[in-house]
């Protein structure tokens, strides 16, 4: 990613509904250049899907929890595949230390979280879980400061 790609991302962040023509004019580049760069960023994964902007609370899932999950090493592939099929599992990271995965889960309430925990514990290869409920989001995911750093020529 170069400084122009970063400036394109900042412009999209400021006005996500802007047309390609408006963005190109604002950035002083050709519309085809903008389109080609956006396509490349989508294809490489630098620009992720739109649904990442949706707040799960507006989908009735206001409870956020983080689960540390220990896996049986022999069946970790099956476990991660099973966890990917659980809609309430919205993020998953392989980790070092005592747990093998750190999973972000959303639920309606604590009873729903218990149901989701039971589903996760029933997944092949899941040995145990440890859950921490988020009381509030102190700082949401932020990338703008990093993008601004890259955008500096």
C-alpha positions as CSV (number, residue, x, y, z in Angstrom):
1,X,0.0,0.0,0.0
2,X,1.4,3.4,-1.0
3,X,0.4,6.9,0.1
4,X,-2.2,7.2,-2.7
5,X,-3.9,4.0,-1.6
6,X,-4.0,5.4,1.9
7,X,-5.4,8.7,0.7
8,X,-8.1,6.8,-1.1
9,X,-9.0,5.0,2.1
10,X,-9.1,8.2,4.1
11,X,-11.4,9.8,1.5
12,X,-13.7,6.8,1.6
13,X,-13.7,6.9,5.4
14,X,-14.7,10.6,5.3
15,X,-17.4,10.0,2.7
16,X,-18.3,6.3,2.2
17,X,-21.2,7.3,-0.1
18,X,-19.2,9.4,-2.5
19,X,-19.2,8.3,-6.1
20,X,-16.1,7.1,-7.8
21,X,-16.1,10.3,-9.9
22,X,-16.4,12.6,-6.8
23,X,-13.6,10.7,-5.0
24,X,-11.3,10.8,-8.1
25,X,-11.9,14.5,-8.5
26,X,-11.3,15.2,-4.8
27,X,-8.0,13.2,-4.9
28,X,-6.9,14.7,-8.3
29,X,-6.6,11.3,-10.0
30,X,-8.3,9.7,-13.0
31,X,-11.5,7.7,-12.2
32,X,-9.9,4.6,-13.9
33,X,-6.9,4.9,-11.5
34,X,-9.3,5.1,-8.5
35,X,-11.3,2.1,-9.8
36,X,-8.2,0.0,-10.5
37,X,-6.7,0.7,-7.0
38,X,-10.0,0.0,-5.2
39,X,-10.3,-3.3,-7.1
40,X,-6.7,-4.3,-6.2
41,X,-7.3,-3.4,-2.6
42,X,-10.4,-5.6,-2.5
43,X,-8.6,-8.5,-4.2
44,X,-5.6,-8.3,-1.9
45,X,-7.8,-8.0,1.2
46,X,-6.6,-4.5,2.1
47,X,-10.2,-3.3,1.7
48,X,-12.5,-5.6,3.5
49,X,-16.2,-6.3,3.2
50,X,-18.8,-3.7,4.0
51,X,-20.5,-5.8,6.7
52,X,-17.5,-5.1,9.0
53,X,-19.1,-1.7,9.6
54,X,-22.3,-3.1,11.0
55,X,-22.8,-2.9,14.8
56,X,-24.0,-6.3,16.1
57,X,-26.0,-4.4,18.8
58,X,-28.3,-3.2,16.0
59,X,-28.8,-6.9,15.1
60,X,-30.0,-7.7,18.6
61,X,-26.6,-8.9,19.8
62,X,-25.6,-6.3,22.3
63,X,-23.6,-8.6,24.6
64,X,-20.0,-9.0,23.6
65,X,-17.7,-11.7,25.1
66,X,-14.2,-12.9,24.5
67,X,-13.6,-16.7,24.8
68,X,-10.2,-18.3,25.2
69,X,-10.5,-21.7,23.8
70,X,-8.2,-24.7,24.3
71,X,-8.2,-27.2,21.5
72,X,-7.1,-30.8,21.1
73,X,-4.1,-30.5,18.8
74,X,-5.2,-33.5,16.8
75,X,-8.5,-32.0,15.7
76,X,-7.9,-28.2,15.7
77,X,-8.8,-27.9,12.0
78,X,-12.2,-29.5,12.7
79,X,-12.7,-27.2,15.7
80,X,-12.0,-24.0,13.8
81,X,-14.3,-25.2,10.9
82,X,-17.1,-25.8,13.4
83,X,-16.6,-22.5,15.1
84,X,-16.7,-20.7,11.7
85,X,-20.2,-22.1,11.3
86,X,-21.5,-20.4,14.5
87,X,-23.0,-17.0,13.3
88,X,-22.4,-15.4,16.7
89,X,-18.6,-16.1,16.5
90,X,-17.6,-12.9,14.7
91,X,-13.8,-12.9,15.1
92,X,-11.3,-15.6,15.7
93,X,-7.5,-15.5,16.3
94,X,-5.0,-18.3,16.8
95,X,-2.9,-17.4,19.9
96,X,0.1,-18.5,21.9
97,X,-0.1,-19.5,25.5
98,X,-2.5,-21.7,27.4
99,X,-5.4,-21.0,25.0
100,X,-5.2,-21.9,21.3
101,X,-7.9,-19.4,20.1
102,X,-9.3,-16.1,21.2
103,X,-12.8,-15.7,19.9
104,X,-15.1,-12.7,19.9
105,X,-18.7,-13.7,20.4
106,X,-21.9,-11.6,20.4
107,X,-25.1,-12.6,22.1
108,X,-28.6,-11.3,23.0
109,X,-28.0,-11.8,26.7
110,X,-26.3,-14.1,29.2
111,X,-28.7,-16.9,28.6
112,X,-28.0,-16.7,24.8
113,X,-24.3,-16.6,25.6
114,X,-24.7,-19.8,27.6
115,X,-26.4,-21.4,24.5
116,X,-23.5,-20.3,22.3
117,X,-20.9,-21.6,24.8
118,X,-22.7,-25.0,24.8
119,X,-22.5,-25.0,21.0
120,X,-18.8,-24.1,21.1
121,X,-18.0,-26.8,23.8
122,X,-19.8,-29.4,21.6
123,X,-17.5,-28.6,18.6
124,X,-15.1,-31.4,17.8
125,X,-11.7,-30.7,19.3
126,X,-12.8,-28.1,21.8
127,X,-11.4,-29.0,25.2
128,X,-12.4,-26.0,27.4
129,X,-13.3,-22.4,27.2
130,X,-12.8,-19.4,29.5
131,X,-15.2,-16.4,28.9
132,X,-14.9,-12.8,29.7
133,X,-17.9,-10.5,29.1
134,X,-17.2,-7.0,27.9
135,X,-18.7,-4.4,30.1
136,X,-18.2,-1.6,27.5
137,X,-16.2,-0.8,24.5
138,X,-13.5,1.6,25.7
139,X,-12.2,2.1,22.1
140,X,-13.6,0.6,19.0
141,X,-11.3,-0.8,16.3
142,X,-9.5,2.2,14.8
143,X,-7.3,2.2,11.8
144,X,-7.5,5.8,10.7
145,X,-4.3,6.9,12.5
146,X,-2.4,4.1,10.9
147,X,-3.8,5.0,7.4
148,X,-2.8,8.7,8.0
149,X,0.7,7.6,8.9
150,X,0.9,5.7,5.5
151,X,-0.7,8.6,3.6
152,X,2.1,11.0,4.5
153,X,4.3,11.4,1.5
